[in-house]
Amino acid sequence: MLGATTLVLLAVTVLAALGFSYGWVFLLIFLGQVLLIFSVYKVLREYYTTDKTFDDFYEHYPIDRND
């Protein structure tokens, strides 16, 4: 979903820069905004739990809690 949203919004940029018809650019802008809102909704509603906290810092660079 995020990939499709990114591609649509990049297509808007390219088509606007190349001077395509206003109707097509407007349609893609509208479609991109709908996809963006839907993507944000899906990400926020995704069921995801973790036992990590801000005290764990980053997973790729763990900090020893005893320091």
N, CA, C and O atoms as a Tripos MOL2 file, in Angstrom:
@<TRIPOS>MOLECULE
protein
  268   267    67     0     0
PROTEIN
NO_CHARGES

@<TRIPOS>ATOM
      1 N           0.8170   -1.1880    0.0000 N.3       1 MET1
      2 CA          0.0000    0.0000    0.0000 C.3       1 MET1
      3 C           0.8650    1.2590    0.0000 C.2       1 MET1
      4 O           0.6030    2.1980   -0.7510 O.2       1 MET1
      5 N           1.8850    1.2750    0.8350 N.am      2 LEU2
      6 CA          2.7540    2.4530    0.8700 C.3       2 LEU2
      7 C           3.5340    2.6160   -0.4320 C.2       2 LEU2
      8 O           3.8110    3.7350   -0.8650 O.2       2 LEU2
      9 N           3.8820    1.4950   -1.0470 N.am      3 GLY3
     10 CA          4.5840    1.5580   -2.3240 C.3       3 GLY3
     11 C           3.7120    2.1640   -3.4150 C.2       3 GLY3
     12 O           4.1780    2.9820   -4.2080 O.2       3 GLY3
     13 N           2.4480    1.7630   -3.4530 N.am      4 ALA4
     14 CA          1.5220    2.3080   -4.4560 C.3       4 ALA4
     15 C           1.3070    3.7980   -4.2220 C.2       4 ALA4
     16 O           1.2740    4.5750   -5.1750 O.2       4 ALA4
     17 N           1.1610    4.1990   -2.9720 N.am      5 THR5
     18 CA          0.9870    5.6130   -2.6460 C.3       5 THR5
     19 C           2.2030    6.4200   -3.0890 C.2       5 THR5
     20 O           2.0630    7.4960   -3.6710 O.2       5 THR5
     21 N           3.3800    5.9040   -2.8150 N.am      6 THR6
     22 CA          4.6110    6.5880   -3.2070 C.3       6 THR6
     23 C           4.7050    6.7160   -4.7200 C.2       6 THR6
     24 O           5.0570    7.7770   -5.2350 O.2       6 THR6
     25 N           4.3930    5.6450   -5.4300 N.am      7 LEU7
     26 CA          4.4640    5.6930   -6.8950 C.3       7 LEU7
     27 C           3.4730    6.6940   -7.4870 C.2       7 LEU7
     28 O           3.8070    7.4120   -8.4300 O.2       7 LEU7
     29 N           2.2720    6.7430   -6.9480 N.am      8 VAL8
     30 CA          1.2800    7.7040   -7.4570 C.3       8 VAL8
     31 C           1.7510    9.1340   -7.2220 C.2       8 VAL8
     32 O           1.6540    9.9740   -8.1160 O.2       8 VAL8
     33 N           2.2590    9.4150   -6.0290 N.am      9 LEU9
     34 CA          2.7010   10.7750   -5.7380 C.3       9 LEU9
     35 C           3.9660   11.1530   -6.5170 C.2       9 LEU9
     36 O           4.1480   12.3190   -6.8670 O.2       9 LEU9
     37 N           4.8300   10.1870   -6.7890 N.am     10 LEU10
     38 CA          5.9740   10.4650   -7.6650 C.3      10 LEU10
     39 C           5.5190   10.6990   -9.1070 C.2      10 LEU10
     40 O           6.0770   11.5440   -9.8080 O.2      10 LEU10
     41 N           4.5130    9.9550   -9.5420 N.am     11 ALA11
     42 CA          3.9630   10.1520  -10.8890 C.3      11 ALA11
     43 C           3.3750   11.5500  -11.0230 C.2      11 ALA11
     44 O           3.5080   12.1750  -12.0750 O.2      11 ALA11
     45 N           2.7290   12.0480   -9.9780 N.am     12 VAL12
     46 CA          2.1950   13.4160   -9.9950 C.3      12 VAL12
     47 C           3.3180   14.4120  -10.2350 C.2      12 VAL12
     48 O           3.1850   15.3290  -11.0450 O.2      12 VAL12
     49 N           4.4080   14.2280   -9.5370 N.am     13 THR13
     50 CA          5.5440   15.1400   -9.6720 C.3      13 THR13
     51 C           6.1010   15.1180  -11.0910 C.2      13 THR13
     52 O           6.3490   16.1680  -11.6840 O.2      13 THR13
     53 N           6.2940   13.9300  -11.6270 N.am     14 VAL14
     54 CA          6.8540   13.7900  -12.9710 C.3      14 VAL14
     55 C           5.8990   14.3540  -14.0190 C.2      14 VAL14
     56 O           6.3170   15.1060  -14.9000 O.2      14 VAL14
     57 N           4.6200   13.9950  -13.9280 N.am     15 LEU15
     58 CA          3.6500   14.4630  -14.9180 C.3      15 LEU15
     59 C           3.4720   15.9760  -14.8580 C.2      15 LEU15
     60 O           3.3140   16.6180  -15.8970 O.2      15 LEU15
     61 N           3.4940   16.5500  -13.6700 N.am     16 ALA16
     62 CA          3.3780   18.0070  -13.5500 C.3      16 ALA16
     63 C           4.6010   18.6940  -14.1420 C.2      16 ALA16
     64 O           4.4800   19.7330  -14.7890 O.2      16 ALA16
     65 N           5.7820   18.1140  -13.9210 N.am     17 ALA17
     66 CA          7.0110   18.7040  -14.4600 C.3      17 ALA17
     67 C           7.0590   18.6020  -15.9870 C.2      17 ALA17
     68 O           7.6440   19.4600  -16.6490 O.2      17 ALA17
     69 N           6.4480   17.5580  -16.5430 N.am     18 LEU18
     70 CA          6.4600   17.3690  -17.9880 C.3      18 LEU18
     71 C           5.3180   18.1090  -18.6850 C.2      18 LEU18
     72 O           5.2170   18.0750  -19.9110 O.2      18 LEU18
     73 N           4.4660   18.7690  -17.9200 N.am     19 GLY19
     74 CA          3.4160   19.5830  -18.5010 C.3      19 GLY19
     75 C           2.2060   18.8020  -18.9920 C.2      19 GLY19
     76 O           1.5590   19.2150  -19.9540 O.2      19 GLY19
     77 N           1.8900   17.6970  -18.3590 N.am     20 PHE20
     78 CA          0.7100   16.9230  -18.7490 C.3      20 PHE20
     79 C          -0.5540   17.7230  -18.4410 C.2      20 PHE20
     80 O          -0.5160   18.7290  -17.7320 O.2      20 PHE20
     81 N          -1.6480   17.2630  -18.9780 N.am     21 SER21
     82 CA         -2.9380   17.9170  -18.8150 C.3      21 SER21
     83 C          -3.2930   18.0800  -17.3370 C.2      21 SER21
     84 O          -3.0230   17.2070  -16.5120 O.2      21 SER21
     85 N          -3.9090   19.2280  -17.0270 N.am     22 TYR22
     86 CA         -4.3000   19.5240  -15.6530 C.3      22 TYR22
     87 C          -5.2520   18.4660  -15.1070 C.2      22 TYR22
     88 O          -5.1700   18.1100  -13.9320 O.2      22 TYR22
     89 N          -6.1380   17.9680  -15.9330 N.am     23 GLY23
     90 CA         -7.1110   16.9700  -15.4940 C.3      23 GLY23
     91 C          -6.4620   15.6970  -14.9810 C.2      23 GLY23
     92 O          -6.8620   15.1660  -13.9460 O.2      23 GLY23
     93 N          -5.4530   15.2040  -15.7070 N.am     24 TRP24
     94 CA         -4.7570   13.9860  -15.2720 C.3      24 TRP24
     95 C          -3.9610   14.2160  -13.9910 C.2      24 TRP24
     96 O          -3.9520   13.3720  -13.0940 O.2      24 TRP24
     97 N          -3.3000   15.3560  -13.9150 N.am     25 VAL25
     98 CA         -2.5040   15.6520  -12.7140 C.3      25 VAL25
     99 C          -3.4290   15.8010  -11.5100 C.2      25 VAL25
    100 O          -3.1280   15.2960  -10.4290 O.2      25 VAL25
    101 N          -4.5500   16.4910  -11.6920 N.am     26 PHE26
    102 CA         -5.5050   16.6670  -10.5900 C.3      26 PHE26
    103 C          -6.0700   15.3250  -10.1450 C.2      26 PHE26
    104 O          -6.2120   15.0790   -8.9480 O.2      26 PHE26
    105 N          -6.3900   14.4640  -11.0920 N.am     27 LEU27
    106 CA         -6.9160   13.1440  -10.7620 C.3      27 LEU27
    107 C          -5.9070   12.3380   -9.9450 C.2      27 LEU27
    108 O          -6.2750   11.6910   -8.9640 O.2      27 LEU27
    109 N          -4.6350   12.3780  -10.3490 N.am     28 LEU28
    110 CA         -3.6090   11.6480   -9.6010 C.3      28 LEU28
    111 C          -3.3560   12.2650   -8.2260 C.2      28 LEU28
    112 O          -3.0750   11.5480   -7.2660 O.2      28 LEU28
    113 N          -3.4560   13.5890   -8.1290 N.am     29 ILE29
    114 CA         -3.3060   14.2330   -6.8170 C.3      29 ILE29
    115 C          -4.4130   13.7620   -5.8850 C.2      29 ILE29
    116 O          -4.1580   13.4130   -4.7330 O.2      29 ILE29
    117 N          -5.6370   13.7540   -6.3850 N.am     30 PHE30
    118 CA         -6.7700   13.2960   -5.5800 C.3      30 PHE30
    119 C          -6.5920   11.8360   -5.1730 C.2      30 PHE30
    120 O          -6.7870   11.4800   -4.0110 O.2      30 PHE30
    121 N          -6.2220   10.9950   -6.1360 N.am     31 LEU31
    122 CA         -5.9980    9.5760   -5.8470 C.3      31 LEU31
    123 C          -4.8710    9.4010   -4.8220 C.2      31 LEU31
    124 O          -4.9810    8.5740   -3.9170 O.2      31 LEU31
    125 N          -3.8030   10.1670   -4.9580 N.am     32 GLY32
    126 CA         -2.6840   10.0900   -4.0190 C.3      32 GLY32
    127 C          -3.0810   10.4870   -2.6140 C.2      32 GLY32
    128 O          -2.6260    9.8780   -1.6450 O.2      32 GLY32
    129 N          -3.9300   11.5090   -2.4860 N.am     33 GLN33
    130 CA         -4.3720   11.9280   -1.1630 C.3      33 GLN33
    131 C          -5.2610   10.8690   -0.5070 C.2      33 GLN33
    132 O          -5.1620   10.6190    0.6940 O.2      33 GLN33
    133 N          -6.1260   10.2540   -1.3070 N.am     34 VAL34
    134 CA         -6.9760    9.1840   -0.7730 C.3      34 VAL34
    135 C          -6.1120    8.0060   -0.3340 C.2      34 VAL34
    136 O          -6.3230    7.4450    0.7410 O.2      34 VAL34
    137 N          -5.1380    7.6300   -1.1650 N.am     35 LEU35
    138 CA         -4.2510    6.5230   -0.8000 C.3      35 LEU35
    139 C          -3.4260    6.8510    0.4410 C.2      35 LEU35
    140 O          -3.1960    5.9810    1.2820 O.2      35 LEU35
    141 N          -2.9830    8.0910    0.5590 N.am     36 LEU36
    142 CA         -2.1900    8.4920    1.7160 C.3      36 LEU36
    143 C          -3.0120    8.3980    3.0020 C.2      36 LEU36
    144 O          -2.5310    7.8760    4.0080 O.2      36 LEU36
    145 N          -4.2310    8.8930    2.9750 N.am     37 ILE37
    146 CA         -5.0970    8.8170    4.1530 C.3      37 ILE37
    147 C          -5.3870    7.3570    4.5000 C.2      37 ILE37
    148 O          -5.3520    6.9780    5.6710 O.2      37 ILE37
    149 N          -5.6710    6.5390    3.4890 N.am     38 PHE38
    150 CA         -5.9370    5.1170    3.7190 C.3      38 PHE38
    151 C          -4.7010    4.4110    4.2810 C.2      38 PHE38
    152 O          -4.8230    3.5630    5.1660 O.2      38 PHE38
    153 N          -3.5180    4.7530    3.7760 N.am     39 SER39
    154 CA         -2.2800    4.1450    4.2720 C.3      39 SER39
    155 C          -2.0310    4.5090    5.7320 C.2      39 SER39
    156 O          -1.6630    3.6520    6.5340 O.2      39 SER39
    157 N          -2.2310    5.7700    6.0720 N.am     40 VAL40
    158 CA         -2.0480    6.1990    7.4610 C.3      40 VAL40
    159 C          -3.0430    5.4790    8.3630 C.2      40 VAL40
    160 O          -2.6830    5.0310    9.4510 O.2      40 VAL40
    161 N          -4.2760    5.3680    7.9250 N.am     41 TYR41
    162 CA         -5.2960    4.6460    8.6990 C.3      41 TYR41
    163 C          -4.8850    3.1880    8.9320 C.2      41 TYR41
    164 O          -4.9880    2.6800   10.0480 O.2      41 TYR41
    165 N          -4.4180    2.5200    7.8710 N.am     42 LYS42
    166 CA         -4.0190    1.1110    8.0050 C.3      42 LYS42
    167 C          -2.8430    0.9580    8.9630 C.2      42 LYS42
    168 O          -2.8240    0.0310    9.7730 O.2      42 LYS42
    169 N          -1.8710    1.8480    8.8800 N.am     43 VAL43
    170 CA         -0.7030    1.7610    9.7600 C.3      43 VAL43
    171 C          -1.1130    1.9940   11.2100 C.2      43 VAL43
    172 O          -0.6600    1.2830   12.1070 O.2      43 VAL43
    173 N          -1.9660    2.9830   11.4390 N.am     44 LEU44
    174 CA         -2.3650    3.2840   12.8130 C.3      44 LEU44
    175 C          -3.2820    2.2290   13.4090 C.2      44 LEU44
    176 O          -3.2880    2.0440   14.6260 O.2      44 LEU44
    177 N          -4.0480    1.5400   12.5960 N.am     45 ARG45
    178 CA         -4.9790    0.5200   13.0850 C.3      45 ARG45
    179 C          -4.3620   -0.8740   13.1220 C.2      45 ARG45
    180 O          -5.0150   -1.8200   13.5630 O.2      45 ARG45
    181 N          -3.1320   -1.0190   12.6720 N.am     46 GLU46
    182 CA         -2.4860   -2.3280   12.6610 C.3      46 GLU46
    183 C          -2.2650   -2.8190   14.0920 C.2      46 GLU46
    184 O          -1.8080   -2.0700   14.9550 O.2      46 GLU46
    185 N          -2.5950   -4.0800   14.3240 N.am     47 TYR47
    186 CA         -2.3990   -4.6580   15.6470 C.3      47 TYR47
    187 C          -0.9260   -5.0290   15.7970 C.2      47 TYR47
    188 O          -0.4390   -5.9440   15.1330 O.2      47 TYR47
    189 N          -0.2240   -4.3190   16.6650 N.am     48 TYR48
    190 CA          1.2020   -4.5430   16.8540 C.3      48 TYR48
    191 C           1.5300   -4.2370   18.3040 C.2      48 TYR48
    192 O           1.1960   -3.1680   18.8140 O.2      48 TYR48
    193 N           2.1800   -5.1690   18.9580 N.am     49 THR49
    194 CA          2.6060   -4.9340   20.3320 C.3      49 THR49
    195 C           4.0950   -5.2240   20.4410 C.2      49 THR49
    196 O           4.6550   -5.9910   19.6580 O.2      49 THR49
    197 N           4.7130   -4.6080   21.4090 N.am     50 THR50
    198 CA          6.1340   -4.8210   21.6480 C.3      50 THR50
    199 C           6.4080   -4.6380   23.1310 C.2      50 THR50
    200 O           5.6500   -3.9800   23.8440 O.2      50 THR50
    201 N           7.4990   -5.2280   23.5780 N.am     51 ASP51
    202 CA          7.9000   -5.0270   24.9720 C.3      51 ASP51
    203 C           9.0400   -4.0120   25.0640 C.2      51 ASP51
    204 O           9.5880   -3.7810   26.1420 O.2      51 ASP51
    205 N           9.3910   -3.4120   23.9370 N.am     52 LYS52
    206 CA         10.4610   -2.4090   23.9190 C.3      52 LYS52
    207 C           9.9420   -1.0780   24.4430 C.2      52 LYS52
    208 O           8.7730   -0.7320   24.2720 O.2      52 LYS52
    209 N          10.8490   -0.3360   25.0910 N.am     53 THR53
    210 CA         10.5300    1.0130   25.5520 C.3      53 THR53
    211 C          11.6220    1.9500   25.0610 C.2      53 THR53
    212 O          12.5820    1.5160   24.4250 O.2      53 THR53
    213 N          11.4750    3.2260   25.3540 N.am     54 PHE54
    214 CA         12.5110    4.1740   24.9600 C.3      54 PHE54
    215 C          13.8270    3.9090   25.6860 C.2      54 PHE54
    216 O          14.8910    4.3280   25.2300 O.2      54 PHE54
    217 N          13.7500    3.2200   26.8020 N.am     55 ASP55
    218 CA         14.9720    2.8660   27.5330 C.3      55 ASP55
    219 C          15.8110    1.8500   26.7610 C.2      55 ASP55
    220 O          17.0100    1.7270   27.0130 O.2      55 ASP55
    221 N          15.1990    1.1190   25.8210 N.am     56 ASP56
    222 CA         15.9210    0.1350   25.0170 C.3      56 ASP56
    223 C          16.7150    0.7700   23.8860 C.2      56 ASP56
    224 O          17.4820    0.0790   23.2150 O.2      56 ASP56
    225 N          16.5530    2.0610   23.6600 N.am     57 PHE57
    226 CA         17.2250    2.8170   22.6070 C.3      57 PHE57
    227 C          16.8820    2.1950   21.2550 C.2      57 PHE57
    228 O          15.7130    1.8950   21.0150 O.2      57 PHE57
    229 N          17.8220    1.9970   20.3890 N.am     58 TYR58
    230 CA         17.5770    1.4110   19.0760 C.3      58 TYR58
    231 C          17.9640   -0.0640   19.0870 C.2      58 TYR58
    232 O          18.9350   -0.4520   19.7360 O.2      58 TYR58
    233 N          17.1950   -0.8880   18.3600 N.am     59 GLU59
    234 CA         17.4950   -2.3160   18.3320 C.3      59 GLU59
    235 C          18.8370   -2.6080   17.6790 C.2      59 GLU59
    236 O          19.5320   -3.5380   18.0880 O.2      59 GLU59
    237 N          19.2130   -1.8280   16.6680 N.am     60 HIS60
    238 CA         20.4800   -2.1070   15.9810 C.3      60 HIS60
    239 C          21.6750   -1.5800   16.7690 C.2      60 HIS60
    240 O          22.8180   -1.8550   16.4030 O.2      60 HIS60
    241 N          21.4380   -0.8330   17.8360 N.am     61 TYR61
    242 CA         22.5100   -0.3170   18.6790 C.3      61 TYR61
    243 C          22.0540   -0.3660   20.1250 C.2      61 TYR61
    244 O          21.7800    0.6730   20.7260 O.2      61 TYR61
    245 N          21.9700   -1.5780   20.6940 N.am     62 PRO62
    246 CA         21.4410   -1.7000   22.0620 C.3      62 PRO62
    247 C          22.3860   -1.0800   23.0930 C.2      62 PRO62
    248 O          23.6050   -1.0550   22.9210 O.2      62 PRO62
    249 N          21.7870   -0.5900   24.1500 N.am     63 ILE63
    250 CA         22.5360   -0.0280   25.2710 C.3      63 ILE63
    251 C          22.3380   -0.9520   26.4620 C.2      63 ILE63
    252 O          21.2210   -1.3640   26.7710 O.2      63 ILE63
    253 N          23.4250   -1.2620   27.1100 N.am     64 ASP64
    254 CA         23.3350   -2.1050   28.3000 C.3      64 ASP64
    255 C          22.6200   -1.3260   29.3930 C.2      64 ASP64
    256 O          23.0080   -0.2030   29.7130 O.2      64 ASP64
    257 N          21.5840   -1.9140   29.9620 N.am     65 ARG65
    258 CA         20.7870   -1.2260   30.9780 C.3      65 ARG65
    259 C          21.5690   -1.0380   32.2820 C.2      65 ARG65
    260 O          21.1270   -0.2930   33.1560 O.2      65 ARG65
    261 N          22.6980   -1.6850   32.4250 N.am     66 ASN66
    262 CA         23.4860   -1.5690   33.6560 C.3      66 ASN66
    263 C          24.4190   -0.3760   33.6320 C.2      66 ASN66
    264 O          25.0640   -0.0780   34.6370 O.2      66 ASN66
    265 N          24.5040    0.3180   32.4960 N.am     67 ASP67
    266 CA         25.4200    1.4820   32.4050 C.3      67 ASP67
    267 C          24.8440    2.6860   33.0920 C.2      67 ASP67
    268 O          25.4730    3.7440   33.1140 O.2      67 ASP67
@<TRIPOS>BOND
     1     1     2 1
     2     2     3 1
     3     3     4 2
     4     3     5 am
     5     5     6 1
     6     6     7 1
     7     7     8 2
     8     7     9 am
     9     9    10 1
    10    10    11 1
    11    11    12 2
    12    11    13 am
    13    13    14 1
    14    14    15 1
    15    15    16 2
    16    15    17 am
    17    17    18 1
    18    18    19 1
    19    19    20 2
    20    19    21 am
    21    21    22 1
    22    22    23 1
    23    23    24 2
    24    23    25 am
    25    25    26 1
    26    26    27 1
    27    27    28 2
    28    27    29 am
    29    29    30 1
    30    30    31 1
    31    31    32 2
    32    31    33 am
    33    33    34 1
    34    34    35 1
    35    35    36 2
    36    35    37 am
    37    37    38 1
    38    38    39 1
    39    39    40 2
    40    39    41 am
    41    41    42 1
    42    42    43 1
    43    43    44 2
    44    43    45 am
    45    45    46 1
    46    46    47 1
    47    47    48 2
    48    47    49 am
    49    49    50 1
    50    50    51 1
    51    51    52 2
    52    51    53 am
    53    53    54 1
    54    54    55 1
    55    55    56 2
    56    55    57 am
    57    57    58 1
    58    58    59 1
    59    59    60 2
    60    59    61 am
    61    61    62 1
    62    62    63 1
    63    63    64 2
    64    63    65 am
    65    65    66 1
    66    66    67 1
    67    67    68 2
    68    67    69 am
    69    69    70 1
    70    70    71 1
    71    71    72 2
    72    71    73 am
    73    73    74 1
    74    74    75 1
    75    75    76 2
    76    75    77 am
    77    77    78 1
    78    78    79 1
    79    79    80 2
    80    79    81 am
    81    81    82 1
    82    82    83 1
    83    83    84 2
    84    83    85 am
    85    85    86 1
    86    86    87 1
    87    87    88 2
    88    87    89 am
    89    89    90 1
    90    90    91 1
    91    91    92 2
    92    91    93 am
    93    93    94 1
    94    94    95 1
    95    95    96 2
    96    95    97 am
    97    97    98 1
    98    98    99 1
    99    99   100 2
   100    99   101 am
   101   101   102 1
   102   102   103 1
   103   103   104 2
   104   103   105 am
   105   105   106 1
   106   106   107 1
   107   107   108 2
   108   107   109 am
   109   109   110 1
   110   110   111 1
   111   111   112 2
   112   111   113 am
   113   113   114 1
   114   114   115 1
   115   115   116 2
   116   115   117 am
   117   117   118 1
   118   118   119 1
   119   119   120 2
   120   119   121 am
   121   121   122 1
   122   122   123 1
   123   123   124 2
   124   123   125 am
   125   125   126 1
   126   126   127 1
   127   127   128 2
   128   127   129 am
   129   129   130 1
   130   130   131 1
   131   131   132 2
   132   131   133 am
   133   133   134 1
   134   134   135 1
   135   135   136 2
   136   135   137 am
   137   137   138 1
   138   138   139 1
   139   139   140 2
   140   139   141 am
   141   141   142 1
   142   142   143 1
   143   143   144 2
   144   143   145 am
   145   145   146 1
   146   146   147 1
   147   147   148 2
   148   147   149 am
   149   149   150 1
   150   150   151 1
   151   151   152 2
   152   151   153 am
   153   153   154 1
   154   154   155 1
   155   155   156 2
   156   155   157 am
   157   157   158 1
   158   158   159 1
   159   159   160 2
   160   159   161 am
   161   161   162 1
   162   162   163 1
   163   163   164 2
   164   163   165 am
   165   165   166 1
   166   166   167 1
   167   167   168 2
   168   167   169 am
   169   169   170 1
   170   170   171 1
   171   171   172 2
   172   171   173 am
   173   173   174 1
   174   174   175 1
   175   175   176 2
   176   175   177 am
   177   177   178 1
   178   178   179 1
   179   179   180 2
   180   179   181 am
   181   181   182 1
   182   182   183 1
   183   183   184 2
   184   183   185 am
   185   185   186 1
   186   186   187 1
   187   187   188 2
   188   187   189 am
   189   189   190 1
   190   190   191 1
   191   191   192 2
   192   191   193 am
   193   193   194 1
   194   194   195 1
   195   195   196 2
   196   195   197 am
   197   197   198 1
   198   198   199 1
   199   199   200 2
   200   199   201 am
   201   201   202 1
   202   202   203 1
   203   203   204 2
   204   203   205 am
   205   205   206 1
   206   206   207 1
   207   207   208 2
   208   207   209 am
   209   209   210 1
   210   210   211 1
   211   211   212 2
   212   211   213 am
   213   213   214 1
   214   214   215 1
   215   215   216 2
   216   215   217 am
   217   217   218 1
   218   218   219 1
   219   219   220 2
   220   219   221 am
   221   221   222 1
   222   222   223 1
   223   223   224 2
   224   223   225 am
   225   225   226 1
   226   226   227 1
   227   227   228 2
   228   227   229 am
   229   229   230 1
   230   230   231 1
   231   231   232 2
   232   231   233 am
   233   233   234 1
   234   234   235 1
   235   235   236 2
   236   235   237 am
   237   237   238 1
   238   238   239 1
   239   239   240 2
   240   239   241 am
   241   241   242 1
   242   242   243 1
   243   243   244 2
   244   243   245 am
   245   245   246 1
   246   246   247 1
   247   247   248 2
   248   247   249 am
   249   249   250 1
   250   250   251 1
   251   251   252 2
   252   251   253 am
   253   253   254 1
   254   254   255 1
   255   255   256 2
   256   255   257 am
   257   257   258 1
   258   258   259 1
   259   259   260 2
   260   259   261 am
   261   261   262 1
   262   262   263 1
   263   263   264 2
   264   263   265 am
   265   265   266 1
   266   266   267 1
   267   267   268 2
@<TRIPOS>SUBSTRUCTURE
     1 MET1         2 RESIDUE 1 A MET
     2 LEU2         6 RESIDUE 1 A LEU
     3 GLY3        10 RESIDUE 1 A GLY
     4 ALA4        14 RESIDUE 1 A ALA
     5 THR5        18 RESIDUE 1 A THR
     6 THR6        22 RESIDUE 1 A THR
     7 LEU7        26 RESIDUE 1 A LEU
     8 VAL8        30 RESIDUE 1 A VAL
     9 LEU9        34 RESIDUE 1 A LEU
    10 LEU10       38 RESIDUE 1 A LEU
    11 ALA11       42 RESIDUE 1 A ALA
    12 VAL12       46 RESIDUE 1 A VAL
    13 THR13       50 RESIDUE 1 A THR
    14 VAL14       54 RESIDUE 1 A VAL
    15 LEU15       58 RESIDUE 1 A LEU
    16 ALA16       62 RESIDUE 1 A ALA
    17 ALA17       66 RESIDUE 1 A ALA
    18 LEU18       70 RESIDUE 1 A LEU
    19 GLY19       74 RESIDUE 1 A GLY
    20 PHE20       78 RESIDUE 1 A PHE
    21 SER21       82 RESIDUE 1 A SER
    22 TYR22       86 RESIDUE 1 A TYR
    23 GLY23       90 RESIDUE 1 A GLY
    24 TRP24       94 RESIDUE 1 A TRP
    25 VAL25       98 RESIDUE 1 A VAL
    26 PHE26      102 RESIDUE 1 A PHE
    27 LEU27      106 RESIDUE 1 A LEU
    28 LEU28      110 RESIDUE 1 A LEU
    29 ILE29      114 RESIDUE 1 A ILE
    30 PHE30      118 RESIDUE 1 A PHE
    31 LEU31      122 RESIDUE 1 A LEU
    32 GLY32      126 RESIDUE 1 A GLY
    33 GLN33      130 RESIDUE 1 A GLN
    34 VAL34      134 RESIDUE 1 A VAL
    35 LEU35      138 RESIDUE 1 A LEU
    36 LEU36      142 RESIDUE 1 A LEU
    37 ILE37      146 RESIDUE 1 A ILE
    38 PHE38      150 RESIDUE 1 A PHE
    39 SER39      154 RESIDUE 1 A SER
    40 VAL40      158 RESIDUE 1 A VAL
    41 TYR41      162 RESIDUE 1 A TYR
    42 LYS42      166 RESIDUE 1 A LYS
    43 VAL43      170 RESIDUE 1 A VAL
    44 LEU44      174 RESIDUE 1 A LEU
    45 ARG45      178 RESIDUE 1 A ARG
    46 GLU46      182 RESIDUE 1 A GLU
    47 TYR47      186 RESIDUE 1 A TYR
    48 TYR48      190 RESIDUE 1 A TYR
    49 THR49      194 RESIDUE 1 A THR
    50 THR50      198 RESIDUE 1 A THR
    51 ASP51      202 RESIDUE 1 A ASP
    52 LYS52      206 RESIDUE 1 A LYS
    53 THR53      210 RESIDUE 1 A THR
    54 PHE54      214 RESIDUE 1 A PHE
    55 ASP55      218 RESIDUE 1 A ASP
    56 ASP56      222 RESIDUE 1 A ASP
    57 PHE57      226 RESIDUE 1 A PHE
    58 TYR58      230 RESIDUE 1 A TYR
    59 GLU59      234 RESIDUE 1 A GLU
    60 HIS60      238 RESIDUE 1 A HIS
    61 TYR61      242 RESIDUE 1 A TYR
    62 PRO62      246 RESIDUE 1 A PRO
    63 ILE63      250 RESIDUE 1 A ILE
    64 ASP64      254 RESIDUE 1 A ASP
    65 ARG65      258 RESIDUE 1 A ARG
    66 ASN66      262 RESIDUE 1 A ASN
    67 ASP67      266 RESIDUE 1 A ASP
